[in-house]
Amino acid sequence: MCVLGLFGIHLVIALALSFPALASLASFAHKPVVHVTAIWFAIFALAIRAVEEGLGVREEAESYRDYRAALEAIAKRFTQASEPAEKFRLMEETERLSYEEMRRFLRHAQGTRFVM
């Protein structure tokens, strides 16, 4: 969204300076508020990108969807199981899955960095 706003501001400035018929728009393009707005759009876009990359939002969301699906599958099999040995095996599987998720989380958190 910020990149689109930044592009729009630069497009208006380019059109205003390119066509003499748009003289009123050209005077608007020289106002400080236009340049300050463009700079703030750029800073905001950079900050959002840095946070997204630092947190790994997309990868985290996908990982948690997979984790949830695996837990739901185990829970469904657990409720359908009638033998205590099968239920115990499914509890062990849940514990193993949780352990692997915690390891993945800690590895990811250790490698997280914020660059701005």
C-alpha positions in Angstrom: 0.0 0.0 0.0 2.8 2.4 0.9 4.7 1.5 -2.2 1.6 2.2 -4.3 1.2 5.6 -2.6 4.8 6.4 -3.2 4.5 5.4 -6.9 1.3 7.5 -7.2 3.1 10.6 -5.8 6.0 10.2 -8.2 3.7 9.6 -11.1 1.8 12.8 -10.4 5.1 14.7 -10.1 6.4 13.2 -13.3 3.2 14.0 -15.2 3.1 17.5 -13.8 6.6 18.3 -14.8 6.3 16.6 -18.3 3.2 18.4 -19.6 3.0 22.2 -19.7 -0.8 22.0 -19.7 -0.6 20.8 -16.2 1.1 23.9 -14.8 -1.2 24.0 -11.7 -0.3 20.4 -10.9 3.4 21.3 -11.4 3.2 24.0 -8.8 1.6 21.5 -6.4 4.5 19.1 -7.1 7.0 21.6 -5.8 5.3 22.0 -2.5 7.2 20.7 0.5 4.2 18.7 1.7 4.4 16.5 -1.4 8.1 15.6 -0.8 7.6 15.1 2.9 4.7 12.7 2.2 6.8 10.8 -0.3 9.6 10.4 2.2 7.1 9.2 4.9 5.6 6.7 2.6 9.1 5.3 1.8 10.1 5.2 5.5 6.8 3.4 6.4 7.2 0.9 3.6 10.8 0.2 4.7 9.7 -0.3 8.3 6.9 -2.7 7.4 9.3 -4.7 5.2 11.9 -4.9 7.9 9.4 -6.1 10.5 8.0 -8.7 8.1 11.5 -10.0 7.3 12.6 -9.9 10.9 9.6 -11.7 12.2 9.2 -14.1 9.3 5.5 -13.5 9.3 4.7 -15.5 6.2 6.8 -18.5 7.1 5.5 -18.5 10.7 1.9 -18.4 9.5 2.4 -21.4 7.2 4.3 -23.3 9.8 1.5 -22.8 12.4 -1.2 -23.9 9.9 0.7 -27.1 9.3 1.2 -27.6 13.0 -2.5 -27.0 13.7 -3.5 -29.4 10.9 -1.2 -32.1 12.4 -2.6 -31.6 15.9 -6.2 -31.7 14.6 -5.5 -35.0 12.8 -4.0 -36.5 16.0 -6.9 -35.3 18.1 -9.4 -36.8 15.7 -7.6 -40.2 15.8 -7.3 -39.9 19.6 -11.1 -39.5 20.0 -11.7 -42.4 17.7 -9.2 -44.7 19.4 -10.6 -47.2 21.9 -7.5 -49.0 23.1 -5.4 -47.3 25.9 -2.2 -48.3 24.1 -3.3 -46.5 20.9 -4.3 -43.4 22.9 -0.9 -43.5 24.7 0.9 -43.8 21.3 -1.1 -40.7 20.0 -0.1 -38.8 23.2 3.5 -39.6 22.5 3.1 -38.4 18.9 1.6 -35.1 20.1 4.5 -34.6 22.5 7.0 -35.4 19.7 5.2 -32.9 17.4 5.2 -30.2 20.1 8.9 -30.8 20.7 9.7 -30.4 17.0 7.6 -27.3 16.8 9.4 -25.8 19.8 12.8 -26.6 18.2 11.8 -25.0 15.0 10.5 -21.9 16.8 13.8 -21.6 18.8 15.9 -22.0 15.7 13.9 -19.3 13.9 14.0 -16.9 16.9 17.7 -17.3 17.1 18.2 -16.4 13.5 15.8 -13.4 13.6 17.3 -10.0 12.8 15.8 -6.6 12.1 17.5 -4.5 9.5 16.3 -1.0 8.9 
